[in-house]
Amino acid sequence: MEKVNNMIKENSNLKEELTSLMDLVKQNEAKHEGFKAVEFAFLLAESLKEIIEKPLRYLEDIFGVDRAVLFINADELDFDRETNNMEYRLFFMPPSVFKTFFLEKRPYNSDNKLHMINEFDVYDDMGSYLFAPLMQGDKIIGSLNLYARDESKFGGEISKDFIKDLASIAAVSVQKLYNTEIIFKQTRTDFLTGAYNKLAMSEFLEIFMSKYIRHDQGFVFILMDIDNFKQINDTAGHLTGDTIIKEISDEIKDGLRTSDILGRFGGDEFYMLVPYANIENLFILVERLQDIGKKVFNAYGFAEVASLSGGVVSVPGDITVDDTGEDIVRMADGRLYHSKRNGKGFFTGV
């Protein structure tokens, strides 16, 4: 009877061990599936905002991380952005931050804030952390930072293999997004001036029209060109003509706000899209443009010859409910040539 009891007890213990082992396997399988989900979310992300909303939040939900944060080296990956801090989860940092922390370009962990430089202290409730650099060759392009309230979460001896793998995936994702942005810019940027080109104009007009239709945000569209530009080319040569075009573009860009758009329509023609919110007085805006023209023309000895003429269309003031972006361009073009046919050096539609 005693042997039977011992066998039953051994079987019971074995069953408990097997159950415990199966639970552990299931947990590991769940974590493995979760890890793959995070990897795929990084690789499939189409914007920095999507990285915040998916892989970083997945990390928090699946692995019990209190805060997952991505740092980006602002010198290596200079994304277009309005802020260096996106939802306290994505930060653009100077390269010195990474050189100071990742001395050996390897993951670091600790339960002691004394081991952390100030720039990485972005989570007030931190009890422990695990950071890994994002590498592109020998360059550090960012870092993946995990924070936990629990001091034992990332403190002490822990395996860093998973964050090394994850950091390499994140590096590929962020670099891909940056390369895509560069290609996007190149196809929409004028090679001479660095301003937007005609292709970009059509896209921006759609965006501005959409904002007007949905949110009643009005704007001004301006087409302008250089009067007697052929005379400049014939007198001083095409290289000087190109220089004048570029300097006018640079001078205008220096005075723009982030939501203003300047582009080169073609040849010596420019376009501008300016939200109403950025215009204190349309007359002052036009005068500023003409003053820029005078300044540049005077510098090259063409003050008596050259000037700027333009056509201005105000939305909604000058359009009907049926007008499209193409209609706005056509209207501005007609007003530009009205200015040129009637004396030059002024803007029609102001």
N, C-alpha and C positions, 0 to 999 in steps of 0.2 A: 504493500500500500504506500509505503514511504517513497519507493522508487517511482510509482505512478504519480504521486504528488510532485516529486522533483521534476519529472518529465513535463507535467502540466505547467509547472512554474517556469521551466526553461523555455517551453514553447510560448508562454505568455510574454516572457522577457524578449524572446526573439521577435515576436510579433510587434512588440512596442518599438524595438530597435528598427525593424523593417518599416514600420509606419513613420517613425521619425526620419529615417533615411529617405523614404519616398517624399515626405513633406519638404525635406531639404532639396531633393532633386527638382520638385515642382517649383520651389522658390528660385532655384538657380535657372530653371528654364524660363520662368517669368522674367527674371532679370536679364537673361540673354535676349529674349524677345524684346524687352524694353530697350536694351542697349541698341539692338538693330533698328528699332523705331526712331531712336534719337539720331543714329547715324544717317538713316534715310532722310529724316527731316532736315538735317544740315545740308545734305547733298541736293535735296530738291528745293530748298529755299530760293525764292526769286527776288528777295529784297532783304535788307537789314531788319526791317520791321517784322518780316516773316520769321527770321531767326529768333527774334525776341518772343514772338507769339507761339512758336512751335518747339524747336529743339531745346531752348533754354527752359521753357516751362515744363516740357516733358521730363527733363532732368530732375526738376524739383518734384514733380508728381510721382514719377516712377521710382526714383532712388532716395526719396525722403531728404532731398537737399533743401535747406531753407532759402537759399538764394544762389542761383546760377547766373554768372555775369560774364560778359565777353568784353575784353579790352582790345582795341585796335590801335596799332602804331600809326599815328596820324601822318608821319612823314613817308612811310612806305605805302600806305593805302589811303590816299587823300580823297575819300569819297565826297561827292557833293552833299552838303548837309546844312541845316540851319542851326544846329546845336551840337555840342560835343558830348552831351549826356542824353541818351534816349531811354526814357522810362526807368532810369536807375538800373538798367540791365546791360546797356551797351555804352561804353565810354571810349572816346578818342583820346589817346595819351601821347605825350612826346616820347621820342625814342629813349631818352635818358632814364625813364621809369623802368623800362625793360632791362636795360643794361645794368641798372643798379640792383634789381631783384634777381634776375636769372643769370647769375655769374657763370654758372656751368651749363646753362641752357637745358636744365632738367626740371622735372616737377619738384615742388616744395610743399611740405605740409607742416602744420604745427598747431598746438593749442595755446600759443603764447603770442599776443599781439606785439610783444617787443621784437619779434623776429620779422615783423612786417613793416615795409616802408609806408609812409602816410598815404600815398596815392592809391594803394590797394585796400585801404581801410574804408570801404564803401558800404559796409553793412554793420549797423550799430550793434545788433544783437549777436555778433559773431563770438562763438566759443572755440571753434577750430576752423581750419581752412585747408584746401588742397588746390594748388595752382599749377598750371602747366603752360609752357610757352607754345605759341603757334609758330612753327618754323617753315620757311620757304628757302630751301638751300641752307646757307649759313646765316640768313637774316631772320630776326624775330619780327613777325608781322603783327603779333598780338598775343593774347593769353586767354585761357579758359580758367575761370575762377569759381570754385565751389565753396560756399560758406555754410556753416551749421551752428546752431545754438549749442548743441551738445558738444562738450569739450572732447569727448571720446570718439566722436564721429570720424574725424580726420587726424586726431592726435595719435602720438605713439607710432608703433610699427604697423604700417598698412601697405597693402599692395598698390603700387602706382601704375601698374600696367594698363588698367582700363582707361585712365585719364590720358595717358600717353597716346593710346590708340584714338581716343575721342578727339584729342587736340589736333592730331594729324588730319582727321576728317574735317574738323572745323576750319583748319588752315586752307584746305582745298576748297571748301565752300566759300569762305570769305574772299579768297583770291579769285575764284570764278566770278563772283558778283562784281568785283572791282574790274576785272578784265572786260566783262560785259558792259559795264558803265563806260569804260574807255572807248570801246568799239562804238557804242551808241553815240558818244560825244563826237567821235571822229566822223561819223556819217552825217552828223547834223551841225558840223562846225565849218565855217569858211576858212580855207587854208591861209589866206593872206592876213585877215584881221583877227582871227580867233573868235569872232562873234558868231552867232548862229547863222545858218544858211537858209535857203528858200524852202527846203524840205522841212526843217524845224518850224518855219513860219506857219505852215499849214497845220501842223500838230498843235502848236501853241494857240492858234486861232480857235481850233476846236475846243481846247481846254477853257479858254477865256469865254467863249460863247456858252459852253456848258455851265460855267459858274454864273453867267448872267441869267440864263434861263432858269436854273435851279435856285439860285440864291440872290438874284437881283443885284449882282455885283457888276456895275458898269465899268467900261474901260475906253481908252482912246487908242485908235490905230493910226499910225503916221507912216506915210511913204515920203521920202525926200531924196534928192540927188544934188550933185554939184553942177552949178551952172557953168557953161563954157569949159567943161572938163577936157574936151578934145584940144582946146587951145593950150591947156597946160601940158598935155602929152606931146603936142606938136612942138612946143617951145622948149620945154625942159626934159622931155623924154619920158618913156613909160615907167622907168624905175622911180622917178620923182613923183609921177602920178600915183603909183602904188603906195609910196611912202606917205603921201598926203591922205589917201584913203585910210591907211592904217592909223595915222595919227588922229584923224577925226574920230575914228572908231574908238581908239584908246581914251581920248578925252571925254567922249560921251559915256563910255563904260565906267569911268572913274566917278561919275556923278549919279549912277543908277543905284536904286535899292534892289534888294535880292529878288523882289517880285516883279521888277521891270525887265523887259526883254528888248535887247538890241540885236539886229541881224543885218546881214548884207543880202539885199535882194538880188544883186547882180551888177557887174560893172561898177559904176559910181553911185548906185542907188542903195539906200538903207531903209530898213523898216523898224518901227518901235511899237511895242504893246505896253501900255502903262495903265494899271488899275486906277480908277477914279480916286480911290483912297490915298494914292500917292501924289495927287495933283492938287496943289493949293490954288493954282491959277494957271489955266491953259496958256494964256498970253505969256506968262513968265517962263513956262517950259519952252515955248517956241523961241522966245528971245534968247534963252540960254543956249539953245541949239545953234542959233544964228551967230551968237557971240563966239562959240567954239569954232565955227567955220571961219569967221573973220580972223581969229587968233592964228589958226593954222595957215590960212591963205597969206596973211601978212608975213608970217615967218619965212615963206618961200617966195615972196615978192609978187604975189598974185592978188593982193587986196583989191586992186582996181578992176580986176578981170572976173574973179570967181566969187560965187556966193552960194547959199543954200536955198533951194526952193522945195516946197512940200505940199502935200495934201493930207488933211486931217479928217478922220471920221470918228464921231462920238457915238458910243453905244450905251443907252438906247436912243439918244436924241436924233440921230441921223438915219436910223434904219426902221424897217417895218418888221412885223412879226414873222414874215415869210423870208426875210433876207438871210443868207448864209455867209460863212466866212469868205467864200469866193466873191460874193456880192460886195462885201466890205472892201476887199482888195481892189475890185474894179472901181468902186466909188472913190477910193483914195487916189488911185492912179489917174482918174479923170480930173480930180481936183489938183493933183500935182501938175498935170500938163496945162491946166487952166492958169496956174501960177507962172509957168514958163512962157506961155503965149502972151501973157499980159504984163510983161516987164521984168520978171524974174526977181529973185531975192526976197520972196515972201511966201507965206503959207496960207493956202485957201482952206476954209473950214473952221478957222479958229473963232 
